[in-house]
Amino acid sequence: MWALSNLCGDDDLSIRDEIVDRDIVRTIVRQMSTSPKSKCYTKTASWFLSNLLRGKPYPCYDKVIKKIRRFIF
């Protein structure tokens, strides 16, 4: 997940969009909500999700925000 976080935060938004299109967001959110995780894991997952929302144009709302709502709320 650390590598994915770096890729999402890169200036090349096509990489971020590819990660979103492959539905990796849903997998990460599912992992976060199934069982307790270490503090380090939670921090890295949060960093991953925040990097997904970086850059303009922003990623498609339906592909990201709706999937992470369960993680946030």
C-alpha positions, 0 to 999 in steps of 0.5 A: 500500500505504501507504493500505491500511496507514492504512485497516487501522489505522483504528478502523473495523474494517469497513474492515479486514475488507473489505480482508481479505475482498477477498483483498488480503492474498494479493496483498501476500504474493505481491508480497513473496515473488516478488522482492527489494524495497526496504527502504521497500517491505518496511517498508510491507508489514510495517506493512500486515500488522501493522495487519491484526492490530490491533483487537478482534475480531481478523480471522478466522484463516483469512483472514489468518494462513494467508496470511501464514505464507509471508511470515513463515516 
